Amino acid sequence: MTVALFPGSFDPFHNGHLEVVERAGHLFDEVVVATLRNPQKAEPLFSLEEREDMLRDALEHLDNVRMVSVGTLVVNVARDIGATAIIRGLRAVSDFENELQMAQMNRQLSGIDTLFIPTSSTTSFVASRLLREVARYGGDVSAFVPKAVAVRLEKKFDT
């Protein structure tokens, strides 16, 4: 059985992430989406539990996808779940340099390869940080996120 690990902070999960999960689902028997706290990023907008709830709602239509929470190195999780690959989405060439370094480090640490899945042009500009900013100032981001995420973003900034 082939298993792919798709790690990310997903704060919030958006249609670019969804596209990568759906495409990976066609390539692997199982896709494990790992929600993590990235210490290199600022305080998250949504708690880990809120992000997990959003992911559960956004991914419920996919039979071969499950979720885990990550509190350790991604390669440790990959080993624990028996991943045959780590999946990373690429929006633009500018993403590649950092992603390549992570992929090489992960390969050295674990022997597990990373598969890059480029997003389509309809989602290549979507980034969680941009969505947070637009939503914070009352902009409509519903075209860029699954419905469950749009609802939670609206509630988050309604107060």
ZADO-1210 file (C-alpha; in nm, 4 decimals, padded with zeros to 6 digits):
<atoms>
<atom x="00.0000" y="00.0000" z="00.0000" code="MET" pos="1"/>
<atom x="00.1315" y="00.3456" z="-00.0879" code="THR" pos="2"/>
<atom x="00.0891" y="00.6158" z="00.1734" code="VAL" pos="3"/>
<atom x="00.1583" y="00.9875" z="00.1283" code="ALA" pos="4"/>
<atom x="00.2026" y="01.2372" z="00.4099" code="LEU" pos="5"/>
<atom x="00.0873" y="01.5947" z="00.3435" code="PHE" pos="6"/>
<atom x="00.2054" y="01.8126" z="00.6344" code="PRO" pos="7"/>
<atom x="00.1199" y="02.1769" z="00.6879" code="GLY" pos="8"/>
<atom x="-00.0003" y="02.4372" z="00.9316" code="SER" pos="9"/>
<atom x="-00.3201" y="02.4883" z="00.7275" code="PHE" pos="10"/>
<atom x="-00.4043" y="02.8177" z="00.8994" code="ASP" pos="11"/>
<atom x="-00.6447" y="02.8238" z="00.7248" code="PRO" pos="12"/>
<atom x="-00.6833" y="02.5308" z="00.4878" code="PHE" pos="13"/>
<atom x="-00.7607" y="02.6634" z="00.1379" code="HIS" pos="14"/>
<atom x="-00.8500" y="02.5420" z="-00.2096" code="ASN" pos="15"/>
<atom x="-00.4837" y="02.5118" z="-00.3098" code="GLY" pos="16"/>
<atom x="-00.4322" y="02.2675" z="-00.0214" code="HIS" pos="17"/>
<atom x="-00.7515" y="02.0857" z="-00.1192" code="LEU" pos="18"/>
<atom x="-00.6322" y="02.0525" z="-00.4776" code="GLU" pos="19"/>
<atom x="-00.3037" y="01.8968" z="-00.3634" code="VAL" pos="20"/>
<atom x="-00.4827" y="01.6480" z="-00.1357" code="VAL" pos="21"/>
<atom x="-00.7283" y="01.5482" z="-00.4080" code="GLU" pos="22"/>
<atom x="-00.4541" y="01.5007" z="-00.6663" code="ARG" pos="23"/>
<atom x="-00.2384" y="01.3041" z="-00.4208" code="ALA" pos="24"/>
<atom x="-00.5430" y="01.0869" z="-00.3522" code="GLY" pos="25"/>
<atom x="-00.5335" y="00.9726" z="-00.7141" code="HIS" pos="26"/>
<atom x="-00.1649" y="00.8807" z="-00.6887" code="LEU" pos="27"/>
<atom x="-00.1558" y="00.7038" z="-00.3518" code="PHE" pos="28"/>
<atom x="-00.3701" y="00.4453" z="-00.1760" code="ASP" pos="29"/>
<atom x="-00.3889" y="00.6681" z="00.1302" code="GLU" pos="30"/>
<atom x="-00.3128" y="01.0337" z="00.2012" code="VAL" pos="31"/>
<atom x="-00.2478" y="01.1384" z="00.5594" code="VAL" pos="32"/>
<atom x="-00.2912" y="01.5105" z="00.6193" code="VAL" pos="33"/>
<atom x="-00.0824" y="01.6198" z="00.9164" code="ALA" pos="34"/>
<atom x="-00.1749" y="01.9422" z="01.0916" code="THR" pos="35"/>
<atom x="00.1205" y="02.0993" z="01.2647" code="LEU" pos="36"/>
<atom x="00.2272" y="02.4015" z="01.4594" code="ARG" pos="37"/>
<atom x="00.5073" y="02.5699" z="01.2699" code="ASN" pos="38"/>
<atom x="00.7312" y="02.7456" z="01.5262" code="PRO" pos="39"/>
<atom x="00.8787" y="02.9604" z="01.2466" code="GLN" pos="40"/>
<atom x="00.5398" y="03.1214" z="01.1863" code="LYS" pos="41"/>
<atom x="00.3539" y="03.3711" z="01.4019" code="ALA" pos="42"/>
<atom x="00.0831" y="03.2703" z="01.6464" code="GLU" pos="43"/>
<atom x="-00.1824" y="03.0809" z="01.4485" code="PRO" pos="44"/>
<atom x="-00.5210" y="03.2369" z="01.3782" code="LEU" pos="45"/>
<atom x="-00.6963" y="02.9079" z="01.4491" code="PHE" pos="46"/>
<atom x="-00.6174" y="02.6602" z="01.7250" code="SER" pos="47"/>
<atom x="-00.5020" y="02.3125" z="01.6322" code="LEU" pos="48"/>
<atom x="-00.8472" y="02.1779" z="01.7194" code="GLU" pos="49"/>
<atom x="-01.0188" y="02.4387" z="01.4989" code="GLU" pos="50"/>
<atom x="-00.7892" y="02.3560" z="01.2081" code="ARG" pos="51"/>
<atom x="-00.8576" y="01.9849" z="01.2515" code="GLU" pos="52"/>
<atom x="-01.2337" y="02.0509" z="01.2466" code="ASP" pos="53"/>
<atom x="-01.2024" y="02.2577" z="00.9280" code="MET" pos="54"/>
<atom x="-00.9939" y="01.9868" z="00.7634" code="LEU" pos="55"/>
<atom x="-01.2397" y="01.7159" z="00.8651" code="ARG" pos="56"/>
<atom x="-01.5255" y="01.9110" z="00.7053" code="ASP" pos="57"/>
<atom x="-01.3278" y="02.0011" z="00.3914" code="ALA" pos="58"/>
<atom x="-01.2007" y="01.6472" z="00.3327" code="LEU" pos="59"/>
<atom x="-01.5052" y="01.4397" z="00.4248" code="GLU" pos="60"/>
<atom x="-01.5750" y="01.3629" z="00.0568" code="HIS" pos="61"/>
<atom x="-01.2425" y="01.1786" z="00.0196" code="LEU" pos="62"/>
<atom x="-01.2447" y="00.8123" z="00.1209" code="ASP" pos="63"/>
<atom x="-00.8695" y="00.7553" z="00.1222" code="ASN" pos="64"/>
<atom x="-00.7708" y="01.0544" z="00.3366" code="VAL" pos="65"/>
<atom x="-00.7169" y="01.0648" z="00.7109" code="ARG" pos="66"/>
<atom x="-00.5710" y="01.3204" z="00.9486" code="MET" pos="67"/>
<atom x="-00.3157" y="01.3298" z="01.2257" code="VAL" pos="68"/>
<atom x="-00.1752" y="01.6052" z="01.4444" code="SER" pos="69"/>
<atom x="00.1985" y="01.6565" z="01.4517" code="VAL" pos="70"/>
<atom x="00.4103" y="01.7450" z="01.7509" code="GLY" pos="71"/>
<atom x="00.7411" y="01.6174" z="01.6196" code="THR" pos="72"/>
<atom x="00.9551" y="01.6149" z="01.3074" code="LEU" pos="73"/>
<atom x="00.7639" y="01.5428" z="00.9891" code="VAL" pos="74"/>
<atom x="01.0007" y="01.2553" z="00.9087" code="VAL" pos="75"/>
<atom x="00.9129" y="01.0883" z="01.2397" code="ASN" pos="76"/>
<atom x="00.5451" y="01.1046" z="01.1512" code="VAL" pos="77"/>
<atom x="00.6196" y="00.9774" z="00.8003" code="ALA" pos="78"/>
<atom x="00.8006" y="00.6768" z="00.9460" code="ARG" pos="79"/>
<atom x="00.5268" y="00.6142" z="01.2046" code="ASP" pos="80"/>
<atom x="00.2514" y="00.6010" z="00.9418" code="ILE" pos="81"/>
<atom x="00.4583" y="00.4062" z="00.6899" code="GLY" pos="82"/>
<atom x="00.4631" y="00.6865" z="00.4340" code="ALA" pos="83"/>
<atom x="00.6156" y="00.6089" z="00.0987" code="THR" pos="84"/>
<atom x="00.6370" y="00.9815" z="00.0184" code="ALA" pos="85"/>
<atom x="00.5944" y="01.3272" z="00.1636" code="ILE" pos="86"/>
<atom x="00.3745" y="01.5553" z="-00.0466" code="ILE" pos="87"/>
<atom x="00.4361" y="01.9277" z="-00.0851" code="ARG" pos="88"/>
<atom x="00.2409" y="02.1714" z="-00.2970" code="GLY" pos="89"/>
<atom x="00.4169" y="02.4324" z="-00.5076" code="LEU" pos="90"/>
<atom x="00.2434" y="02.7558" z="-00.6050" code="ARG" pos="91"/>
<atom x="00.5302" y="02.9343" z="-00.7751" code="ALA" pos="92"/>
<atom x="00.8984" y="02.8986" z="-00.8502" code="VAL" pos="93"/>
<atom x="00.9708" y="03.1039" z="-00.5375" code="SER" pos="94"/>
<atom x="00.8329" y="02.8170" z="-00.3226" code="ASP" pos="95"/>
<atom x="01.0746" y="02.5689" z="-00.4737" code="PHE" pos="96"/>
<atom x="01.4006" y="02.6768" z="-00.3072" code="GLU" pos="97"/>
<atom x="01.2757" y="02.6367" z="00.0495" code="ASN" pos="98"/>
<atom x="01.0778" y="02.3232" z="-00.0325" code="GLU" pos="99"/>
<atom x="01.3803" y="02.1656" z="-00.2022" code="LEU" pos="100"/>
<atom x="01.5958" y="02.2222" z="00.1069" code="GLN" pos="101"/>
<atom x="01.3313" y="02.0639" z="00.3288" code="MET" pos="102"/>
<atom x="01.2940" y="01.7706" z="00.0883" code="ALA" pos="103"/>
<atom x="01.6683" y="01.7096" z="00.0847" code="GLN" pos="104"/>
<atom x="01.6912" y="01.7271" z="00.4636" code="MET" pos="105"/>
<atom x="01.3946" y="01.4936" z="00.5040" code="ASN" pos="106"/>
<atom x="01.5506" y="01.2475" z="00.2564" code="ARG" pos="107"/>
<atom x="01.8802" y="01.2496" z="00.4474" code="GLN" pos="108"/>
<atom x="01.7042" y="01.1985" z="00.7808" code="LEU" pos="109"/>
<atom x="01.4589" y="00.9311" z="00.6743" code="SER" pos="110"/>
<atom x="01.5194" y="00.8049" z="00.3219" code="GLY" pos="111"/>
<atom x="01.1662" y="00.9160" z="00.2313" code="ILE" pos="112"/>
<atom x="01.1310" y="01.1124" z="-00.0908" code="ASP" pos="113"/>
<atom x="00.9216" y="01.4247" z="-00.1367" code="THR" pos="114"/>
<atom x="00.6829" y="01.4595" z="-00.4283" code="LEU" pos="115"/>
<atom x="00.6069" y="01.8152" z="-00.5397" code="PHE" pos="116"/>
<atom x="00.2600" y="01.8782" z="-00.6782" code="ILE" pos="117"/>
<atom x="00.2232" y="02.2137" z="-00.8517" code="PRO" pos="118"/>
<atom x="-00.1111" y="02.3835" z="-00.8040" code="THR" pos="119"/>
<atom x="-00.3179" y="02.4975" z="-01.0973" code="SER" pos="120"/>
<atom x="-00.3184" y="02.8591" z="-01.2076" code="SER" pos="121"/>
<atom x="-00.6577" y="02.9055" z="-01.0420" code="THR" pos="122"/>
<atom x="-00.5067" y="02.8478" z="-00.6961" code="THR" pos="123"/>
<atom x="-00.1388" y="02.9320" z="-00.7430" code="SER" pos="124"/>
<atom x="-00.1734" y="03.2767" z="-00.5853" code="PHE" pos="125"/>
<atom x="-00.3705" y="03.1615" z="-00.2807" code="VAL" pos="126"/>
<atom x="-00.1761" y="03.1678" z="00.0453" code="ALA" pos="127"/>
<atom x="-00.3043" y="03.1286" z="00.3999" code="SER" pos="128"/>
<atom x="-00.1390" y="03.4515" z="00.5144" code="ARG" pos="129"/>
<atom x="-00.3114" y="03.6465" z="00.2338" code="LEU" pos="130"/>
<atom x="-00.6465" y="03.4909" z="00.3188" code="LEU" pos="131"/>
<atom x="-00.6070" y="03.5847" z="00.6852" code="ARG" pos="132"/>
<atom x="-00.5295" y="03.9433" z="00.5904" code="GLU" pos="133"/>
<atom x="-00.8176" y="03.9797" z="00.3451" code="VAL" pos="134"/>
<atom x="-01.0651" y="03.8201" z="00.5881" code="ALA" pos="135"/>
<atom x="-00.9388" y="04.0337" z="00.8770" code="ARG" pos="136"/>
<atom x="-01.0359" y="04.3481" z="00.6861" code="TYR" pos="137"/>
<atom x="-01.3758" y="04.2187" z="00.5795" code="GLY" pos="138"/>
<atom x="-01.2877" y="04.0903" z="00.2328" code="GLY" pos="139"/>
<atom x="-01.4711" y="03.7945" z="00.0846" code="ASP" pos="140"/>
<atom x="-01.2443" y="03.4889" z="00.0619" code="VAL" pos="141"/>
<atom x="-01.5199" y="03.2341" z="00.0018" code="SER" pos="142"/>
<atom x="-01.4000" y="03.1642" z="-00.3544" code="ALA" pos="143"/>
<atom x="-01.0596" y="03.0543" z="-00.2227" code="PHE" pos="144"/>
<atom x="-01.1511" y="02.8238" z="00.0661" code="VAL" pos="145"/>
<atom x="-01.3869" y="02.5325" z="00.1294" code="PRO" pos="146"/>
<atom x="-01.7263" y="02.6409" z="00.2641" code="LYS" pos="147"/>
<atom x="-01.6532" y="02.5218" z="00.6196" code="ALA" pos="148"/>
<atom x="-01.3404" y="02.7367" z="00.6279" code="VAL" pos="149"/>
<atom x="-01.5208" y="03.0428" z="00.4900" code="ALA" pos="150"/>
<atom x="-01.7811" y="03.0135" z="00.7667" code="VAL" pos="151"/>
<atom x="-01.5153" y="02.9896" z="01.0367" code="ARG" pos="152"/>
<atom x="-01.3175" y="03.2827" z="00.8962" code="LEU" pos="153"/>
<atom x="-01.6289" y="03.4970" z="00.8911" code="GLU" pos="154"/>
<atom x="-01.7094" y="03.4049" z="01.2523" code="LYS" pos="155"/>
<atom x="-01.3512" y="03.4667" z="01.3606" code="LYS" pos="156"/>
<atom x="-01.3546" y="03.8246" z="01.2368" code="PHE" pos="157"/>
<atom x="-01.7208" y="03.9061" z="01.3029" code="ASP" pos="158"/>
<atom x="-01.6599" y="04.0028" z="01.6627" code="THR" pos="159"/>
</atoms>
